[in-house]
Amino acid sequence: MAYTYELKQLIRRVEATRPERLDKKPKGIEFPGMSLAEKENRLRKFHPSYKEGSLQELQVGPSKGYSVPPEIWEILESWSRIEPKKTPLSIVVLPNMKVGKM
């Protein structure tokens, strides 16, 4: 796999500091964990599912009322490309289903 120049620099930095970090672990000196409030703040700031307005509520179907990312919402809320009156049900096969059996 080809890495960018910047990523190679970061890998070298991690490799160079690994022995020092491994020596600190038995002494109980580790990177401090984040508090629950810090984690929540970080998620709200960066995670797409936590950003305000980044999810849309489904209006139809068995998952009505669920909030999903816009990309999934567009697929589930869009009009079907299959015209039911022109297409027999036996032609429409869903993954992991056998034709004619439900």
N, CA, C and O atoms as a GROMACS GRO file, in nm:
protein
  408
    1MET      N    1   0.084  -0.118   0.000
    1MET     CA    2   0.000   0.000   0.000
    1MET      C    3   0.088   0.124   0.000
    1MET      O    4   0.186   0.132   0.075
    2ALA      N    5   0.054   0.219  -0.083
    2ALA     CA    6   0.133   0.341  -0.094
    2ALA      C    7   0.082   0.445   0.006
    2ALA      O    8  -0.037   0.477   0.010
    3TYR      N    9   0.173   0.496   0.085
    3TYR     CA   10   0.138   0.600   0.183
    3TYR      C   11   0.183   0.735   0.132
    3TYR      O   12   0.282   0.746   0.060
    4THR      N   13   0.110   0.838   0.170
    4THR     CA   14   0.150   0.974   0.133
    4THR      C   15   0.274   1.012   0.213
    4THR      O   16   0.307   0.947   0.313
    5TYR      N   17   0.341   1.115   0.170
    5TYR     CA   18   0.461   1.162   0.240
    5TYR      C   19   0.429   1.199   0.385
    5TYR      O   20   0.503   1.165   0.477
    6GLU      N   21   0.316   1.270   0.404
    6GLU     CA   22   0.277   1.313   0.538
    6GLU      C   23   0.251   1.194   0.630
    6GLU      O   24   0.292   1.195   0.746
    7LEU      N   25   0.182   1.092   0.577
    7LEU     CA   26   0.152   0.974   0.657
    7LEU      C   27   0.280   0.897   0.692
    7LEU      O   28   0.292   0.843   0.802
    8LYS      N   29   0.373   0.891   0.598
    8LYS     CA   30   0.501   0.825   0.626
    8LYS      C   31   0.576   0.896   0.739
    8LYS      O   32   0.638   0.832   0.823
    9GLN      N   33   0.569   1.030   0.740
    9GLN     CA   34   0.633   1.106   0.847
    9GLN      C   35   0.570   1.072   0.982
    9GLN      O   36   0.641   1.056   1.081
   10LEU      N   37   0.439   1.063   0.986
   10LEU     CA   38   0.370   1.028   1.111
   10LEU      C   39   0.406   0.887   1.157
   10LEU      O   40   0.424   0.863   1.276
   11ILE      N   41   0.415   0.794   1.063
   11ILE     CA   42   0.453   0.656   1.098
   11ILE      C   43   0.593   0.653   1.157
   11ILE      O   44   0.617   0.585   1.256
   12ARG      N   45   0.685   0.727   1.097
   12ARG     CA   46   0.822   0.733   1.149
   12ARG      C   47   0.824   0.792   1.291
   12ARG      O   48   0.899   0.746   1.378
   13ARG      N   49   0.742   0.893   1.313
   13ARG     CA   50   0.736   0.955   1.446
   13ARG      C   51   0.685   0.856   1.551
   13ARG      O   52   0.739   0.849   1.661
   14VAL      N   53   0.582   0.780   1.516
   14VAL     CA   54   0.528   0.679   1.608
   14VAL      C   55   0.634   0.572   1.635
   14VAL      O   56   0.654   0.532   1.750
   15GLU      N   57   0.701   0.526   1.530
   15GLU     CA   58   0.804   0.424   1.546
   15GLU      C   59   0.920   0.474   1.631
   15GLU      O   60   0.975   0.398   1.711
   16ALA      N   61   0.956   0.600   1.615
   16ALA     CA   62   1.069   0.658   1.690
   16ALA      C   63   1.036   0.671   1.839
   16ALA      O   64   1.125   0.657   1.922
   17THR      N   65   0.912   0.698   1.873
   17THR     CA   66   0.876   0.718   2.013
   17THR      C   67   0.824   0.591   2.081
   17THR      O   68   0.796   0.592   2.201
   18ARG      N   69   0.810   0.482   2.006
   18ARG     CA   70   0.756   0.358   2.063
   18ARG      C   71   0.836   0.307   2.183
   18ARG      O   72   0.774   0.276   2.285
   19PRO      N   73   0.970   0.297   2.176
   19PRO     CA   74   1.044   0.246   2.294
   19PRO      C   75   1.022   0.331   2.419
   19PRO      O   76   1.008   0.277   2.529
   20GLU      N   77   1.018   0.461   2.402
   20GLU     CA   78   0.997   0.552   2.515
   20GLU      C   79   0.858   0.529   2.576
   20GLU      O   80   0.842   0.524   2.698
   21ARG      N   81   0.758   0.514   2.490
   21ARG     CA   82   0.622   0.492   2.540
   21ARG      C   83   0.609   0.355   2.607
   21ARG      O   84   0.538   0.342   2.707
   22LEU      N   85   0.677   0.254   2.554
   22LEU     CA   86   0.671   0.121   2.615
   22LEU      C   87   0.740   0.118   2.752
   22LEU      O   88   0.699   0.043   2.840
   23ASP      N   89   0.844   0.201   2.769
   23ASP     CA   90   0.911   0.209   2.899
   23ASP      C   91   0.822   0.276   3.004
   23ASP      O   92   0.831   0.244   3.122
   24LYS      N   93   0.738   0.368   2.962
   24LYS     CA   94   0.650   0.440   3.056
   24LYS      C   95   0.534   0.354   3.105
   24LYS      O   96   0.486   0.373   3.216
   25LYS      N   97   0.489   0.259   3.024
   25LYS     CA   98   0.371   0.181   3.059
   25LYS      C   99   0.386   0.105   3.191
   25LYS      O  100   0.297   0.115   3.275
   26PRO      N  101   0.495   0.030   3.214
   26PRO     CA  102   0.506  -0.041   3.342
   26PRO      C  103   0.512   0.052   3.463
   26PRO      O  104   0.479   0.012   3.575
   27LYS      N  105   0.554   0.176   3.441
   27LYS     CA  106   0.563   0.272   3.551
   27LYS      C  107   0.429   0.340   3.577
   27LYS      O  108   0.417   0.422   3.668
   28GLY      N  109   0.327   0.306   3.497
   28GLY     CA  110   0.195   0.365   3.517
   28GLY      C  111   0.180   0.502   3.456
   28GLY      O  112   0.082   0.572   3.483
   29ILE      N  113   0.274   0.542   3.374
   29ILE     CA  114   0.265   0.672   3.308
   29ILE      C  115   0.206   0.649   3.169
   29ILE      O  116   0.273   0.596   3.080
   30GLU      N  117   0.083   0.688   3.153
   30GLU     CA  118   0.016   0.668   3.025
   30GLU      C  119  -0.057   0.794   2.984
   30GLU      O  120  -0.071   0.888   3.062
   31PHE      N  121  -0.102   0.794   2.862
   31PHE     CA  122  -0.180   0.904   2.811
   31PHE      C  123  -0.311   0.909   2.888
   31PHE      O  124  -0.380   0.807   2.896
   32PRO      N  125  -0.348   1.022   2.944
   32PRO     CA  126  -0.470   1.028   3.024
   32PRO      C  127  -0.595   1.010   2.938
   32PRO      O  128  -0.605   1.064   2.828
   33GLY      N  129  -0.689   0.932   2.991
   33GLY     CA  130  -0.815   0.913   2.920
   33GLY      C  131  -0.903   1.036   2.931
   33GLY      O  132  -0.885   1.118   3.021
   34MET      N  133  -0.998   1.047   2.841
   34MET     CA  134  -1.089   1.162   2.843
   34MET      C  135  -1.205   1.134   2.937
   34MET      O  136  -1.248   1.019   2.953
   35SER      N  137  -1.255   1.238   2.998
   35SER     CA  138  -1.373   1.224   3.082
   35SER      C  139  -1.495   1.208   2.990
   35SER      O  140  -1.487   1.230   2.870
   36LEU      N  141  -1.607   1.169   3.048
   36LEU     CA  142  -1.728   1.151   2.970
   36LEU      C  143  -1.770   1.282   2.902
   36LEU      O  144  -1.814   1.281   2.787
   37ALA      N  145  -1.757   1.393   2.974
   37ALA     CA  146  -1.792   1.524   2.917
   37ALA      C  147  -1.701   1.558   2.799
   37ALA      O  148  -1.747   1.612   2.698
   38GLU      N  149  -1.572   1.527   2.811
   38GLU     CA  150  -1.478   1.555   2.702
   38GLU      C  151  -1.511   1.469   2.579
   38GLU      O  152  -1.504   1.516   2.466
   39LYS      N  153  -1.547   1.343   2.604
   39LYS     CA  154  -1.584   1.255   2.493
   39LYS      C  155  -1.709   1.306   2.423
   39LYS      O  156  -1.714   1.310   2.300
   40GLU      N  157  -1.809   1.344   2.499
   40GLU     CA  158  -1.933   1.398   2.443
   40GLU      C  159  -1.904   1.523   2.359
   40GLU      O  160  -1.955   1.538   2.248
   41ASN      N  161  -1.821   1.612   2.414
   41ASN     CA  162  -1.786   1.734   2.342
   41ASN      C  163  -1.716   1.702   2.210
   41ASN      O  164  -1.746   1.761   2.107
   42ARG      N  165  -1.623   1.609   2.214
   42ARG     CA  166  -1.549   1.570   2.094
   42ARG      C  167  -1.643   1.509   1.990
   42ARG      O  168  -1.634   1.540   1.871
   43LEU      N  169  -1.734   1.421   2.036
   43LEU     CA  170  -1.830   1.360   1.943
   43LEU      C  171  -1.921   1.465   1.881
   43LEU      O  172  -1.943   1.464   1.760
   44ARG      N  173  -1.974   1.555   1.962
   44ARG     CA  174  -2.064   1.658   1.911
   44ARG      C  175  -1.993   1.751   1.811
   44ARG      O  176  -2.055   1.804   1.720
   45LYS      N  177  -1.864   1.769   1.831
   45LYS     CA  178  -1.789   1.859   1.744
   45LYS      C  179  -1.752   1.794   1.610
   45LYS      O  180  -1.752   1.862   1.507
   46PHE      N  181  -1.720   1.663   1.611
   46PHE     CA  182  -1.664   1.602   1.491
   46PHE      C  183  -1.744   1.487   1.430
   46PHE      O  184  -1.740   1.470   1.308
   47HIS      N  185  -1.816   1.408   1.508
   47HIS     CA  186  -1.883   1.289   1.455
   47HIS      C  187  -2.008   1.329   1.376
   47HIS      O  188  -2.091   1.405   1.426
   48PRO      N  189  -2.022   1.279   1.252
   48PRO     CA  190  -2.135   1.320   1.168
   48PRO      C  191  -2.272   1.290   1.229
   48PRO      O  192  -2.366   1.367   1.209
   49SER      N  193  -2.285   1.182   1.303
   49SER     CA  194  -2.415   1.147   1.361
   49SER      C  195  -2.452   1.238   1.478
   49SER      O  196  -2.569   1.245   1.515
   50TYR      N  197  -2.356   1.307   1.536
   50TYR     CA  198  -2.383   1.393   1.651
   50TYR      C  199  -2.403   1.539   1.611
   50TYR      O  200  -2.454   1.618   1.690
   51LYS      N  201  -2.362   1.575   1.489
   51LYS     CA  202  -2.376   1.714   1.447
   51LYS      C  203  -2.524   1.748   1.428
   51LYS      O  204  -2.601   1.668   1.375
   52GLU      N  205  -2.560   1.865   1.472
   52GLU     CA  206  -2.699   1.911   1.462
   52GLU      C  207  -2.739   1.921   1.315
   52GLU      O  208  -2.669   1.983   1.235
   53GLY      N  209  -2.852   1.862   1.281
   53GLY     CA  210  -2.903   1.869   1.145
   53GLY      C  211  -2.839   1.772   1.047
   53GLY      O  212  -2.866   1.780   0.927
   54SER      N  213  -2.754   1.681   1.096
   54SER     CA  214  -2.688   1.590   1.004
   54SER      C  215  -2.769   1.464   0.977
   54SER      O  216  -2.735   1.388   0.887
   55LEU      N  217  -2.877   1.441   1.053
   55LEU     CA  218  -2.962   1.324   1.032
   55LEU      C  219  -3.100   1.368   0.988
   55LEU      O  220  -3.148   1.476   1.023
   56GLN      N  221  -3.165   1.281   0.910
   56GLN     CA  222  -3.300   1.310   0.864
   56GLN      C  223  -3.393   1.198   0.910
   56GLN      O  224  -3.353   1.082   0.913
   57GLU      N  225  -3.515   1.234   0.944
   57GLU     CA  226  -3.611   1.136   0.995
   57GLU      C  227  -3.686   1.071   0.879
   57GLU      O  228  -3.734   1.139   0.788
   58LEU      N  229  -3.695   0.936   0.885
   58LEU     CA  230  -3.770   0.864   0.783
   58LEU      C  231  -3.919   0.887   0.803
   58LEU      O  232  -3.967   0.887   0.916
   59GLN      N  233  -3.991   0.908   0.694
   59GLN     CA  234  -4.134   0.938   0.699
   59GLN      C  235  -4.222   0.818   0.669
   59GLN      O  236  -4.340   0.818   0.703
   60VAL      N  237  -4.166   0.715   0.604
   60VAL     CA  238  -4.245   0.598   0.565
   60VAL      C  239  -4.171   0.469   0.596
   60VAL      O  240  -4.052   0.471   0.625
   61GLY      N  241  -4.244   0.358   0.591
   61GLY     CA  242  -4.183   0.226   0.606
   61GLY      C  243  -4.175   0.180   0.749
   61GLY      O  244  -4.215   0.252   0.841
   62PRO      N  245  -4.124   0.059   0.769
   62PRO     CA  246  -4.116   0.002   0.903
   62PRO      C  247  -4.021   0.077   0.996
   62PRO      O  248  -4.031   0.064   1.118
   63SER      N  249  -3.930   0.154   0.940
   63SER     CA  250  -3.836   0.230   1.022
   63SER      C  251  -3.879   0.376   1.037
   63SER      O  252  -3.798   0.463   1.068
   64LYS      N  253  -4.008   0.402   1.013
   64LYS     CA  254  -4.060   0.538   1.022
   64LYS      C  255  -4.025   0.599   1.158
   64LYS      O  256  -4.044   0.536   1.262
   65GLY      N  257  -3.975   0.722   1.155
   65GLY     CA  258  -3.938   0.790   1.278
   65GLY      C  259  -3.790   0.779   1.312
   65GLY      O  260  -3.740   0.855   1.394
   66TYR      N  261  -3.719   0.685   1.251
   66TYR     CA  262  -3.576   0.670   1.277
   66TYR      C  263  -3.501   0.784   1.210
   66TYR      O  264  -3.542   0.832   1.104
   67SER      N  265  -3.393   0.829   1.270
   67SER     CA  266  -3.307   0.930   1.211
   67SER      C  267  -3.188   0.860   1.146
   67SER      O  268  -3.120   0.780   1.209
   68VAL      N  269  -3.165   0.893   1.019
   68VAL     CA  270  -3.057   0.829   0.943
   68VAL      C  271  -2.977   0.936   0.868
   68VAL      O  272  -3.026   1.047   0.848
   69PRO      N  273  -2.853   0.903   0.826
   69PRO     CA  274  -2.775   0.997   0.745
   69PRO      C  275  -2.848   1.030   0.614
   69PRO      O  276  -2.923   0.947   0.564
   70PRO      N  277  -2.825   1.149   0.560
   70PRO     CA  278  -2.895   1.192   0.438
   70PRO      C  279  -2.877   1.096   0.320
   70PRO      O  280  -2.969   1.079   0.240
   71GLU      N  281  -2.760   1.033   0.309
   71GLU     CA  282  -2.736   0.942   0.196
   71GLU      C  283  -2.831   0.822   0.202
   71GLU      O  284  -2.882   0.778   0.099
   72ILE      N  285  -2.853   0.770   0.320
   72ILE     CA  286  -2.944   0.656   0.336
   72ILE      C  287  -3.088   0.703   0.321
   72ILE      O  288  -3.171   0.633   0.262
   73TRP      N  289  -3.118   0.821   0.376
   73TRP     CA  290  -3.253   0.876   0.366
   73TRP      C  291  -3.295   0.890   0.220
   73TRP      O  292  -3.408   0.857   0.184
   74GLU      N  293  -3.203   0.940   0.135
   74GLU     CA  294  -3.234   0.959  -0.007
   74GLU      C  295  -3.270   0.827  -0.074
   74GLU      O  296  -3.360   0.823  -0.158
   75ILE      N  297  -3.201   0.720  -0.038
   75ILE     CA  298  -3.228   0.589  -0.098
   75ILE      C  299  -3.364   0.535  -0.051
   75ILE      O  300  -3.445   0.490  -0.132
   76LEU      N  301  -3.388   0.541   0.080
   76LEU     CA  302  -3.510   0.484   0.135
   76LEU      C  303  -3.635   0.566   0.103
   76LEU      O  304  -3.744   0.509   0.092
   77GLU      N  305  -3.622   0.696   0.088
   77GLU     CA  306  -3.738   0.781   0.063
   77GLU      C  307  -3.761   0.807  -0.087
   77GLU      O  308  -3.859   0.872  -0.123
   78SER      N  309  -3.673   0.758  -0.173
   78SER     CA  310  -3.688   0.785  -0.316
   78SER      C  311  -3.797   0.698  -0.378
   78SER      O  312  -3.836   0.595  -0.322
   79TRP      N  313  -3.845   0.739  -0.495
   79TRP     CA  314  -3.943   0.660  -0.568
   79TRP      C  315  -3.873   0.540  -0.629
   79TRP      O  316  -3.757   0.548  -0.669
   80SER      N  317  -3.944   0.428  -0.635
   80SER     CA  318  -3.889   0.306  -0.692
   80SER      C  319  -3.870   0.322  -0.842
   80SER      O  320  -3.949   0.390  -0.908
   81ARG      N  321  -3.768   0.259  -0.896
   81ARG     CA  322  -3.747   0.262  -1.040
   81ARG      C  323  -3.827   0.150  -1.108
   81ARG      O  324  -3.841   0.148  -1.230
   82ILE      N  325  -3.877   0.058  -1.028
   82ILE     CA  326  -3.953  -0.055  -1.081
   82ILE      C  327  -4.100  -0.015  -1.087
   82ILE      O  328  -4.156   0.033  -0.988
   83GLU      N  329  -4.162  -0.035  -1.201
   83GLU     CA  330  -4.304  -0.008  -1.215
   83GLU      C  331  -4.379  -0.137  -1.185
   83GLU      O  332  -4.374  -0.231  -1.265
   84PRO      N  333  -4.450  -0.145  -1.071
   84PRO     CA  334  -4.513  -0.269  -1.029
   84PRO      C  335  -4.611  -0.328  -1.130
   84PRO      O  336  -4.623  -0.450  -1.140
   85LYS      N  337  -4.681  -0.243  -1.205
   85LYS     CA  338  -4.780  -0.294  -1.301
   85LYS      C  339  -4.713  -0.359  -1.422
   85LYS      O  340  -4.773  -0.443  -1.487
   86LYS      N  341  -4.589  -0.320  -1.451
   86LYS     CA  342  -4.519  -0.374  -1.568
   86LYS      C  343  -4.422  -0.486  -1.534
   86LYS      O  344  -4.379  -0.558  -1.624
   87THR      N  345  -4.387  -0.501  -1.407
   87THR     CA  346  -4.286  -0.598  -1.367
   87THR      C  347  -4.348  -0.707  -1.279
   87THR      O  348  -4.397  -0.678  -1.170
   88PRO      N  349  -4.346  -0.832  -1.325
   88PRO     CA  350  -4.397  -0.940  -1.239
   88PRO      C  351  -4.309  -0.956  -1.115
   88PRO      O  352  -4.188  -0.937  -1.122
   89LEU      N  353  -4.371  -0.991  -1.004
   89LEU     CA  354  -4.298  -1.004  -0.878
   89LEU      C  355  -4.187  -1.108  -0.886
   89LEU      O  356  -4.087  -1.095  -0.816
   90SER      N  357  -4.203  -1.210  -0.968
   90SER     CA  358  -4.101  -1.315  -0.977
   90SER      C  359  -3.969  -1.264  -1.032
   90SER      O  360  -3.865  -1.328  -1.014
   91ILE      N  361  -3.971  -1.149  -1.101
   91ILE     CA  362  -3.848  -1.093  -1.157
   91ILE      C  363  -3.773  -1.012  -1.051
   91ILE      O  364  -3.650  -1.002  -1.056
   92VAL      N  365  -3.846  -0.957  -0.956
   92VAL     CA  366  -3.784  -0.876  -0.852
   92VAL      C  367  -3.733  -0.972  -0.744
   92VAL      O  368  -3.811  -1.026  -0.666
   93VAL      N  369  -3.602  -0.992  -0.739
   93VAL     CA  370  -3.542  -1.085  -0.642
   93VAL      C  371  -3.455  -1.007  -0.546
   93VAL      O  372  -3.364  -0.935  -0.589
   94LEU      N  373  -3.482  -1.020  -0.419
   94LEU     CA  374  -3.401  -0.954  -0.318
   94LEU      C  375  -3.284  -1.043  -0.281
   94LEU      O  376  -3.293  -1.164  -0.297
   95PRO      N  377  -3.173  -0.988  -0.233
   95PRO     CA  378  -3.058  -1.070  -0.194
   95PRO      C  379  -3.100  -1.171  -0.087
   95PRO      O  380  -3.181  -1.142   0.000
   96ASN      N  381  -3.043  -1.289  -0.096
   96ASN     CA  382  -3.065  -1.398   0.000
   96ASN      C  383  -3.209  -1.452  -0.002
   96ASN      O  384  -3.252  -1.514   0.095
   97MET      N  385  -3.281  -1.428  -0.109
   97MET     CA  386  -3.415  -1.484  -0.121
   97MET      C  387  -3.420  -1.572  -0.244
   97MET      O  388  -3.357  -1.540  -0.346
   98LYS      N  389  -3.494  -1.681  -0.237
   98LYS     CA  390  -3.512  -1.768  -0.352
   98LYS      C  391  -3.636  -1.724  -0.427
   98LYS      O  392  -3.736  -1.686  -0.366
   99VAL      N  393  -3.631  -1.731  -0.559
   99VAL     CA  394  -3.743  -1.687  -0.642
   99VAL      C  395  -3.863  -1.775  -0.613
   99VAL      O  396  -3.853  -1.898  -0.610
  100GLY      N  397  -3.977  -1.711  -0.592
  100GLY     CA  398  -4.102  -1.784  -0.573
  100GLY      C  399  -4.126  -1.830  -0.432
  100GLY      O  400  -4.235  -1.880  -0.402
  101LYS      N  401  -4.030  -1.816  -0.343
  101LYS     CA  402  -4.046  -1.859  -0.203
  101LYS      C  403  -4.028  -1.739  -0.111
  101LYS      O  404  -3.941  -1.655  -0.132
  102MET      N  405  -4.110  -1.733  -0.011
  102MET     CA  406  -4.098  -1.624   0.084
  102MET      C  407  -4.081  -1.675   0.223
  102MET      O  408  -4.070  -1.597   0.317
   0.00000   0.00000   0.00000
